[in-house]
Amino acid sequence: MLRIEDCYLTGSFIKTHGVKGELVAKKNSDLLERNKLESILVDIDGGLVPFFINGINKRNHSSVKIILEDMDTEAKAKRFIGCDIYIPIKDAPDFIEDEDEIDPNILIGFTYIDEEKGELGKIEDIQDYAGNIVLVITIKGEEVLIPFADENFIDLDEENKNITMDTPDGLIDLYLQ
């Protein structure tokens, strides 16, 4: 049985589409439409349940329409609203081989490690402010925004889902004062 730690969070179901069981998913990356996936894993009450895919259609830059096998009514689909969607690491492309190609959205769920301060927390979200990518982490109850810049990048451990970066001096302290 696959564990969440062995998977990438690729999005979550946000609403139904039509009356034939189609679902709309807010995506965290382009993994859902970039790959020819046969199935996805849906987090239902803390357990990953596999579902075969009959189709994935891009709606806009942040969402896709997903048609799951045997999902043929709106009532069945409504039960999935709010559920997270995962794909196994083994089914994801080798996106980490070239750091210039990293989709930062795939880092959601990775542990952020500062070169000096050590482990700071899990990356909860990725924000894009006019092309400036920011990692969102909660430290001591405070939301902290850390720029995802090439000059700060040190290491990415895909297997253990860790990213090590050199956080700009004083940034963490600024949030925690």
VENLIN-V716634 format. One record per pair of residues at least 12 apart in sequence whose C-alpha atoms are under 10 Angstrom apart, sorted by sequence separation. I is the first residue (numbers start at 1). J is the second residue. D is the distance in whole Angstrom. If there is no record, write none. Layout:
i = (I;I)
j = (J;J)
d = (D;D)
This chain:
i = (12;13;14;39;40;54;55;56;109;110;111;123;124;125;133;134;135;152;153;154;12;13;14;38;39;40;53;54;55;109;110;111;122;123;124;125;133;134;135;152;153;11;12;13;38;39;53;54;55;108;109;110;122;123;124;133;134;151;152;153;10;11;12;37;38;39;52;53;54;107;108;109;121;122;123;132;133;134;150;151;152;10;11;12;37;38;39;51;52;53;54;107;108;109;121;122;132;133;149;151;152;10;11;36;37;38;51;52;53;54;106;107;108;120;121;122;132;148;149;9;10;11;37;51;52;53;105;107;108;120;121;127;149;9;10;11;36;37;51;52;105;106;107;120;121;124;126;127;128;146;148;8;9;10;11;36;51;105;106;120;125;126;127;128;147;8;10;11;104;105;123;126;127;146;147;9;10;33;34;104;105;123;126;146;8;33;104;105;112;123;32;33;104;112;147;32;33;112;146;32;111;145;146;108;144;145;30;40;105;107;108;109;144;13;39;104;108;144;10;12;33;38;39;104;105;144;145;10;11;12;25;30;32;33;104;144;9;24;29;30;32;33;143;144;8;9;22;23;24;25;26;29;30;33;139;142;143;7;9;22;24;25;26;27;28;29;30;32;112;142;24;26;27;28;44;50;140;141;26;27;44;48;49;50;139;140;4;25;26;27;43;46;48;49;50;115;139;25;26;42;44;45;46;48;114;115;2;4;24;25;26;43;44;48;114;115;122;123;24;25;43;44;114;115;122;123;7;23;24;25;42;43;44;113;121;122;4;23;24;42;43;113;3;4;22;23;24;41;42;43;113;119;3;4;22;23;41;42;104;112;119;2;3;21;22;23;40;41;42;119;1;2;21;22;40;41;110;111;118;1;2;20;21;22;39;40;41;110;118;1;2;17;21;23;39;40;110;115;116;14;16;17;21;22;39;107;111;112;113;114;115;116;117;13;15;16;17;21;22;37;100;110;111;112;113;114;115;116;117;11;12;13;20;21;22;23;40;99;107;110;111;112;113;114;115;116;11;13;20;21;22;39;109;110;111;112;113;114;115;120;11;13;19;20;21;24;32;38;108;109;110;111;112;113;114;116;19;20;21;22;23;32;37;99;107;113;114;18;19;20;21;22;23;31;32;36;37;107;117;18;19;20;21;22;25;26;31;35;99;107;16;17;19;20;21;23;24;25;27;28;35;99;16;19;23;25;26;27;34;35;114;15;16;25;26;34;97;16;17;25;31;32;96;16;17;31;96;97;15;16;31;96;15;16;95;13;14;15;16;94;13;15;16;13;14;15;13;14;15;12;13;14;12;13;14;89;12;13;14;89;11;12;13;11;12;13;31;11;12;30;10;11;12;29;31;9;10;11;28;29;30;31;9;10;11;28;29;30;8;9;10;28;29;7;8;9;27;28;29;7;8;9;28;29;6;7;8;9;28;6;7;8;4;6;7;8;4;5;6;7;8;4;5;6;7;8;2;3;4;7;2;11;10;11;9;10;8;9;10;11;28;29;8;9;10;28;8;9;8;9;8;9;7;8;5;4;5;6;6;8;5;6;7;5;6;5)
j = (24;25;26;51;52;66;67;68;121;122;123;135;136;137;145;146;147;164;165;166;25;26;27;51;52;53;66;67;68;122;123;124;135;136;137;138;146;147;148;165;166;25;26;27;52;53;67;68;69;122;123;124;136;137;138;147;148;165;166;167;25;26;27;52;53;54;67;68;69;122;123;124;136;137;138;147;148;149;165;166;167;26;27;28;53;54;55;67;68;69;70;123;124;125;137;138;148;149;165;167;168;27;28;53;54;55;68;69;70;71;123;124;125;137;138;139;149;165;166;27;28;29;55;69;70;71;123;125;126;138;139;145;167;28;29;30;55;56;70;71;124;125;126;139;140;143;145;146;147;165;167;28;29;30;31;56;71;125;126;140;145;146;147;148;167;29;31;32;125;126;144;147;148;167;168;31;32;55;56;126;127;145;148;168;31;56;127;128;135;146;56;57;128;136;171;57;58;137;171;58;137;171;172;135;171;172;58;68;133;135;136;137;172;42;68;133;137;173;40;42;63;68;69;134;135;174;175;41;42;43;56;61;63;64;135;175;41;56;61;62;64;65;175;176;41;42;55;56;57;58;59;62;63;66;172;175;176;41;43;56;58;59;60;61;62;63;64;66;146;176;59;61;62;63;79;85;175;176;62;63;80;84;85;86;175;176;41;62;63;64;80;83;85;86;87;152;176;63;64;80;82;83;84;86;152;153;41;43;63;64;65;82;83;87;153;154;161;162;64;65;83;84;154;155;162;163;48;64;65;66;83;84;85;154;162;163;46;65;66;84;85;155;46;47;65;66;67;84;85;86;156;162;47;48;66;67;85;86;148;156;163;47;48;66;67;68;85;86;87;164;47;48;67;68;86;87;156;157;164;48;49;67;68;69;86;87;88;157;165;49;50;65;69;71;87;88;158;163;164;63;65;66;70;71;88;156;160;161;162;163;164;165;166;63;65;66;67;71;72;87;150;160;161;162;163;164;165;166;167;62;63;64;71;72;73;74;91;150;158;161;162;163;164;165;166;167;63;65;72;73;74;91;161;162;163;164;165;166;167;172;64;66;72;73;74;77;85;91;161;162;163;164;165;166;167;169;73;74;75;76;77;86;91;153;161;167;168;73;74;75;76;77;78;86;87;91;92;162;172;74;75;76;77;78;81;82;87;91;155;163;73;74;76;77;78;80;81;82;84;85;92;156;74;77;81;83;84;85;92;93;172;74;75;84;85;93;156;76;77;85;91;92;156;77;78;92;157;158;77;78;93;158;78;79;158;77;78;79;80;158;78;80;81;79;80;81;80;81;82;80;81;82;81;82;83;158;82;83;84;159;82;83;84;83;84;85;103;84;85;103;84;85;86;103;105;84;85;86;103;104;105;106;85;86;87;104;105;106;85;86;87;105;106;85;86;87;105;106;107;86;87;88;107;108;86;87;88;89;108;87;88;89;86;88;89;90;87;88;89;90;91;88;89;90;91;92;87;88;89;92;88;105;105;106;105;106;105;106;107;108;125;126;106;107;108;126;107;108;108;109;109;110;109;110;109;109;110;158;159;161;159;160;161;160;161;161)
d = (8;4;6;5;7;8;5;9;9;6;6;6;6;7;10;5;6;9;5;7;5;6;10;9;4;7;7;5;7;6;6;9;10;6;6;10;9;4;6;5;6;6;5;9;6;5;6;5;9;8;5;8;9;5;8;6;5;9;5;9;9;5;7;9;6;9;9;5;6;9;5;6;10;6;8;7;5;9;9;8;6;9;4;8;7;8;10;10;6;6;9;7;6;8;6;8;8;8;9;10;8;6;5;10;10;9;7;5;9;10;10;9;6;8;7;9;8;9;10;9;5;8;9;7;9;10;10;8;7;8;7;9;10;7;6;10;10;9;9;10;10;10;8;7;10;10;9;10;10;10;9;10;9;8;9;9;10;8;9;9;10;10;9;10;8;10;7;8;10;6;10;10;10;7;8;10;7;10;10;7;9;10;9;8;9;6;9;10;9;10;8;7;10;10;10;9;7;8;8;9;9;9;8;8;9;9;10;9;9;9;9;10;7;9;9;8;10;10;9;9;10;10;9;9;9;9;9;10;10;9;10;9;10;8;8;6;9;10;10;9;8;10;8;9;10;10;9;10;9;10;10;8;9;10;9;7;9;9;10;10;10;9;10;9;8;10;10;9;10;7;9;9;6;9;10;10;10;9;6;5;8;9;10;9;9;8;9;8;4;7;9;10;9;10;9;10;8;5;7;8;9;9;10;8;10;10;9;8;7;5;9;9;6;10;10;8;10;10;6;6;6;8;9;10;9;9;10;8;5;7;6;5;10;10;10;10;9;6;6;6;6;9;10;8;7;5;9;8;5;8;10;9;8;7;6;6;6;6;8;10;10;9;7;9;5;8;7;5;9;9;10;7;7;7;6;6;9;10;9;8;9;9;8;10;10;6;8;9;10;10;10;8;9;9;8;8;9;10;10;9;9;9;9;7;10;10;9;9;7;8;6;9;9;9;10;10;10;5;8;9;8;8;6;6;6;6;6;7;9;10;9;9;8;4;8;9;10;9;9;5;5;5;5;5;5;8;9;9;5;4;7;10;8;5;6;6;6;6;7;9;9;9;8;5;5;10;9;10;9;9;7;8;8;9;6;10;6;6;7;10;7;9;8;9;8;9;10;9;5;9;7;7;8;10;9;10;9;9;9;7;8;9;5;9;9;10;9;9;9;8;10;8;10;9;8;8;9;9;10;10;8;9;7;9;8;9;9;9;10;8;10;10;9;9;10;9;10;10;9;8;10;10;8;6;10;7;9;10;8;6;8;8;7;10;10;9;9;10;9;10;9;8;7;10;8;6;6;5;8;9;5;6;8;5;8;9;6;6;9;9;10;6;7;9;4;7;9;6;5;8;8;5;9;7;10;7;6;7;9;8;9;8;6;5;10;9;5;9;8;5;7;5;6;10;5;7;9;7;9;6;5;9;9;10;9;5;6;10;8;9;4;6;8;6;5;10;9;9;6;8;10;8;9;8;9;8;10;9;10;9;8;10;8;10;9;7;10;7;10;10;8;10;7;9;9;8;8;7;8;7;8;10;10;9;9;10;9;10;8;9;9;9;10;8;9;8)
